[in-house]
């Protein structure tokens, strides 16, 4: 049975509708109704098409011209939960999709995408994103948005967020938040990076930035955990590739009277440092030890009183209840019982 095209013009109601009825694989309904319902129209049109043949297309629209749009859905109402395009699926099969977008070009142009969401609203309340995903299940684990790549390329991303505003410095490439006790952004991977962030700017920028308004105990702006006793395995790891002094692998700062860096371990080492060619630990300022100090050896340096700008005196610890320096040696006195004692020379700085 050939396809039938039925054109109907309802000038009194200011409405125009096009009905397309497919010939095979359908029952009890029209494949498509396109309508532009004007002011005063009280009735509504609906379509329900059942395609019973495997692999059949209910609608195939092709745009062969440059800058053409094959299918467009618009919701022009300024109130209500209207939708431009709705896609649903009840299938339990793998790769079932409510809406599917495929980009087949091997050399896509700039900003090309299989599915793109764009918001042109100058939103002042934070609503109206380009793409919005919701998981409405109360007990399931399905995500609101899932992005997966099967590429073997080491630079292919499961999710990539870009903020193209290079002038004001505001906004985020990727932003995640949770209103309850869940996770704002979560990344997992079999091997490699669960979440990877980097900045290409030569100015101030953070590869990954985390912040929390929470004042509860143990709250943190960035949290990392791991279940491994392998060498150098860490919940949070920082690495600095700079060849010269004095960048840091991990830095902690506190604006007021708190602690810049804190470490705690039930049976291990709360803080451990190692440097084969320089200081394993370096402190600028007073150091307070609450507990017993164990050491294999001890020494301290003071400026050489005779040349404090260029040399120092290296001293060993003397365990005594009194503050004293001890110098020993052999000296020969004069006839009057006097002797001159020469102190060891200072080491050059």
Buried (B, 14 or more C-beta within 10 A) or exposed (E): EEEEEEEEEEEEBEBBBBBBBBEEBBEEBBBBBBBEBEEEBEEEBEBEBEBEEEEEEBEEEEEEEEEEEEEEEEEEEEEEEEEEEEEEEEEEEEEEEEEEEEEEEEEEEEEEEEEEEEEEEEEEEEEEEEEEEEEEEEEEEEEEEEEEEEEEEEEEEBEEEEEEEEEEEEEEEBEEEEEEEEEEBEEEEEEEEEBEEEEEEEEEEEEEEEEEEEEEEEEEEEEEEEEEEEEEEEEEEEEEEEEEEEEEEEEEEEEEEEEEEEEEEEEEEEEEEEEEEEEEEEEEEEEEEEEEEEEEEEEEEEBBEEEEEEBBBEBEEEEEEEEEEEEEEEEEEEEEEEEEEEEEEBEEE
